[in-house]
Amino acid sequence: SDMHYIRKALEPFATITEGDLSQLIADNPDAIILTDIGQIDSDAEEALITWVEAGGALIRFAGPRMAAQGDDLVPAPLRRASRAIGGALTWEEPQPLGTFPTTSPFAGLTPPEGITIRQQVLARPGSELARRTWARLADGSPLVTADRRGNGTLVLFHVTAGPDWSDLPYSGVFVDMLRRSIAAGKG
C-alpha cells in the first residue's frame, strides 16, 4: 500500500499514528498525510481547514481517486484527469525529476538519476502556480505544489505515494522531501 512507503520513509524520524481522520485532527499532530483520498467529506474538510489554519501541514498524494474527483483542499486548482507519460498510447516519454527551485524547501537536494514519473495529476496553469511549485519534472510540470493557509501549509505530491505512478518512493530523495514537507507544519 502507499502507506507502506510513507511509513518506511518516516519511521526513523517521526512518530507515525494511523487512524480515523477526526481522531487524528483531535490529536493535533504537526502534519497529517493523506494518500489518494478523492473528495474529503464536508465535515472532515471543515475540521482539516481549521487545523491547517492553526499551523498544521496537510500533505496529500494524488492518485486515481483524486484525478477522478478531488476537492478544494489542495494548494493549486487541478485538472480533473491524470496525465499518463510513456506507454503504448502516449507520445511522451516518462519524465525525470527536474531541479528544485531555489525558493523551495527542497532547494539543495539533488534529484537522483533514474527516477521517472509515469503518471501525474496536473495543476491548472495560473499566475500563482510558479510560486506554489516546490518541485518540477524535467518538462517543467509541477511534481509538488504547496500553499500557505493561515499559519499552516497544504502540500500536494502530484503522484502516488507508492510506485504505481513513479519511482520516487524508491529513492532517498523521497525521504528528504517528506521530512522537509512535515517541517512546514508546527514542529
C-alpha positions as CSV (number, residue, x, y, z in Angstrom):
1,S,0.0,0.0,0.0
2,D,1.0,3.6,-0.4
3,M,1.2,4.0,3.4
4,H,4.0,1.3,3.5
5,Y,6.3,3.7,1.6
6,I,5.5,6.6,3.8
7,R,6.0,4.5,6.9
8,K,9.4,3.3,5.7
9,A,10.5,6.8,4.8
10,L,9.4,8.4,8.1
11,E,9.7,5.8,10.9
12,P,13.3,6.6,11.7
13,F,12.5,10.3,12.0
14,A,8.9,10.7,13.2
15,T,6.2,9.1,15.3
16,I,3.5,7.7,13.0
17,T,-0.1,7.3,14.1
18,E,-2.7,5.9,11.7
19,G,-6.4,6.0,12.3
20,D,-9.7,7.8,11.8
21,L,-9.2,11.3,10.3
22,S,-11.4,13.0,13.0
23,Q,-9.2,11.4,15.8
24,L,-6.0,12.4,14.0
25,I,-7.2,16.0,13.8
26,A,-8.2,15.9,17.5
27,D,-4.7,14.6,18.4
28,N,-3.3,17.9,16.8
29,P,-0.1,16.5,15.1
30,D,2.4,18.6,13.3
31,A,1.4,17.0,10.0
32,I,-1.3,14.8,8.5
33,I,-0.5,12.7,5.4
34,L,-3.4,11.6,3.2
35,T,-2.8,9.1,0.3
36,D,-5.1,9.4,-2.7
37,I,-8.3,10.5,-1.0
38,G,-10.6,11.6,-3.7
39,Q,-13.1,14.0,-2.2
40,I,-13.0,14.7,1.5
41,D,-16.5,14.9,3.1
42,S,-17.6,18.3,4.2
43,D,-17.3,17.8,7.9
44,A,-13.8,16.4,7.7
45,E,-12.9,19.2,5.2
46,E,-14.0,21.9,7.7
47,A,-12.1,20.3,10.5
48,L,-9.0,20.0,8.3
49,I,-9.2,23.6,7.2
50,T,-9.4,24.8,10.8
51,W,-6.5,22.5,11.8
52,V,-4.3,23.7,8.9
53,E,-5.0,27.4,9.5
54,A,-3.9,26.8,13.1
55,G,-0.5,25.7,11.9
56,G,-0.7,22.1,10.6
57,A,0.9,20.7,7.5
58,L,-1.6,18.7,5.4
59,I,0.5,16.6,3.0
60,R,-1.5,14.8,0.2
61,F,-0.6,12.4,-2.5
62,A,-2.5,12.2,-5.8
63,G,-3.8,9.0,-7.4
64,P,-6.7,7.7,-9.4
65,R,-9.3,8.9,-6.9
66,M,-8.0,12.4,-6.8
67,A,-7.7,12.5,-10.5
68,A,-11.4,11.5,-10.9
69,Q,-12.9,13.7,-8.2
70,G,-11.0,15.9,-5.9
71,D,-11.8,18.8,-3.5
72,D,-10.6,22.3,-2.8
73,L,-8.1,21.3,-0.1
74,V,-5.2,21.4,-2.5
75,P,-2.6,24.2,-3.0
76,A,-3.4,24.8,-6.7
77,P,-6.5,24.0,-8.8
78,L,-6.2,20.7,-10.5
79,R,-7.3,19.3,-13.9
80,R,-9.9,16.5,-13.4
81,A,-7.8,13.7,-15.0
82,S,-4.3,12.4,-14.8
83,R,-1.6,12.6,-17.3
84,A,0.0,9.3,-18.4
85,I,3.5,9.7,-19.5
86,G,5.1,6.9,-21.5
87,G,3.4,3.7,-22.6
88,A,1.7,2.5,-25.8
89,L,-1.0,5.2,-26.0
90,T,1.1,8.3,-25.3
91,W,3.6,10.3,-27.4
92,E,5.6,11.4,-24.4
93,E,8.4,9.6,-22.5
94,P,8.4,9.2,-18.7
95,Q,9.8,12.3,-17.2
96,P,12.8,12.5,-14.8
97,L,12.8,14.9,-11.9
98,G,13.9,18.5,-12.7
99,T,15.9,20.7,-10.4
100,F,14.3,22.1,-7.3
101,P,13.5,25.9,-7.3
102,T,15.8,27.9,-5.0
103,T,12.7,29.2,-3.1
104,S,11.5,25.7,-2.4
105,P,12.1,23.9,0.9
106,F,13.6,21.1,-1.3
107,A,16.4,23.5,-2.5
108,G,19.8,21.9,-2.1
109,L,18.5,18.4,-2.7
110,T,20.0,16.6,-5.7
111,P,17.5,14.9,-7.9
112,P,18.8,11.3,-8.3
113,E,19.3,9.8,-11.8
114,G,17.0,7.2,-13.0
115,I,13.8,8.4,-11.2
116,T,11.0,8.6,-13.6
117,I,7.4,9.8,-13.4
118,R,4.9,7.8,-15.5
119,Q,1.7,9.5,-14.4
120,Q,0.7,12.6,-12.5
121,V,-2.3,14.8,-11.7
122,L,-1.8,18.2,-13.4
123,A,-2.3,21.6,-11.9
124,R,-4.2,24.1,-14.0
125,P,-1.9,26.8,-15.2
126,G,-2.3,30.1,-13.5
127,S,-0.4,33.2,-12.3
128,E,0.3,31.7,-8.8
129,L,1.4,28.2,-10.0
130,A,5.2,29.1,-10.3
131,R,5.2,30.5,-6.7
132,R,3.4,27.4,-5.3
133,T,5.7,24.9,-7.0
134,W,8.2,23.2,-4.8
135,A,9.4,20.5,-7.3
136,R,9.1,20.1,-11.1
137,L,9.6,17.4,-13.6
138,A,12.2,17.9,-16.4
139,D,9.5,19.2,-18.7
140,G,8.5,21.9,-16.2
141,S,5.2,20.4,-15.0
142,P,4.7,20.6,-11.2
143,L,5.5,17.5,-9.1
144,V,4.9,19.1,-5.7
145,T,2.9,22.2,-5.0
146,A,2.3,23.9,-1.7
147,D,0.5,27.0,-0.4
148,R,0.1,28.7,3.0
149,R,-3.3,28.6,4.6
150,G,-3.4,30.7,7.7
151,N,-0.5,29.6,9.8
152,G,-0.3,26.2,8.1
153,T,0.6,24.6,4.8
154,L,-1.1,22.5,2.2
155,V,1.3,20.3,0.2
156,L,0.4,18.1,-2.7
157,F,2.6,15.5,-4.3
158,H,1.1,15.1,-7.8
159,V,1.9,11.4,-7.9
160,T,1.0,8.4,-5.7
161,A,2.9,7.7,-2.5
162,G,3.7,4.2,-3.8
163,P,5.4,3.1,-7.0
164,D,2.2,2.9,-9.2
165,W,2.9,6.3,-10.9
166,S,6.6,6.9,-10.3
167,D,9.9,5.5,-9.0
168,L,10.1,8.4,-6.5
169,P,9.2,6.2,-3.4
170,Y,12.2,4.0,-4.1
171,S,14.6,6.9,-3.7
172,G,16.4,8.6,-0.8
173,V,15.2,12.0,-2.0
174,F,11.6,10.9,-1.2
175,V,12.6,10.6,2.4
176,D,14.1,14.1,2.4
177,M,11.1,15.6,0.6
178,L,8.7,14.1,3.1
179,R,10.8,15.3,6.1
180,R,11.0,18.8,4.7
181,S,7.3,18.8,4.0
182,I,6.5,17.8,7.5
183,A,8.7,20.7,8.8
184,A,6.2,23.1,7.1
185,G,3.9,22.3,10.0
186,K,4.2,23.4,13.6
187,G,7.1,21.1,14.5
